[in-house]
């Protein structure tokens, strides 16, 4: 998903810059070329990037990037469901402290993944709930990862008071009825490059109707 923000140019003309709402600039492959990545993004009209930290170490690296590139890089941070079994009490306490950093604009990506099952499902749900409970009073948007786990994800979000709060389901690849269920709770969906695949006609149709769902 991309957001636009107006920027003033000489003469008072407004130029619409884009915000990439989900990147992973902290990945090791990009460590030595962040400046170049940002320059290429700017040339393509993307003025700001939200980089997503999926565990404590990754979140810290992401915050460091935001501190080095203020106004260009922002952070979403949380424990990805793949990492759920690795989370210790100390990790959780440290993540909650990090969540109060001004560079963090959203929490995530958090949620449930029943496709790969890289972590026990009960543990995934427990870590997800703990993060929701801690995020509730902080008032920032949630970035949700839900793969083959939509029913449980919706139920947990609803049970913890997140209906009609700022929530985006990242990398949506489901069906129209699933998009409708998400929209019915006041939440949004986002699309990645998957929507460009030739076999993604159904997803393309959903993307075409998404503005009416928002």
Phi, psi and omega in degrees: 000142179237140175249151177248150179219131180287140178230137183278136175242167179308138182090001177083005179287139179267127176252130183272112175265152180258153173242120173283114188274357182204098176229170177231069183290345181276357179298142184305327182298339183256359190306322185263010185221029182299318179301316180295320178298316180294323178295317179294322178297315180298320178298331179272002178095005179264109187270333182222154183225136170259113179264142191250123176264128189259353173208184186296313181297318180294320178297320178295318177298322180294318178296321178298321177296317179297323179291328179279340182228063182299137180083345180255320181242133174236173189228139161246138185218146178175180178263110177298147181302331177299333185266002192303319184287347181269350187285123176261169177300321179294320177300316183295315179299320180292322178295319180296322176294318180295328181302336180275359178294137183296340179283346180271118185253352180201163178250127180150173012267134181238162179148217186223142177226105179260007178277305181273332180051046179285349174223148178308136186296322177297321179292319176305312182296320180297314180293320177300311181297317181300321179291320178298316180298321181284331181282337190305319184273355185268343169071020178256157180297159175251140171251116189255134171255118178222108179236116184054033183215028187296318182302309181294322181297314179297316181300314182296316178298315180297314182296338182254020168081025183262004175298134181062027170249163185291106181222135175234131175273111185285143172055056180290130178225021184272200182262169183300321181295328177288321175298321178296320179296319179295315181296328181297337178267005179084016182259168181243162174240154177233157183238149174246195181299345178304329183294344181271351182294146182298332181272010184256035182301319179298318178293323178296323178295320178296316179299324180292336179261353186302321178303328178285339179277337189287000000 
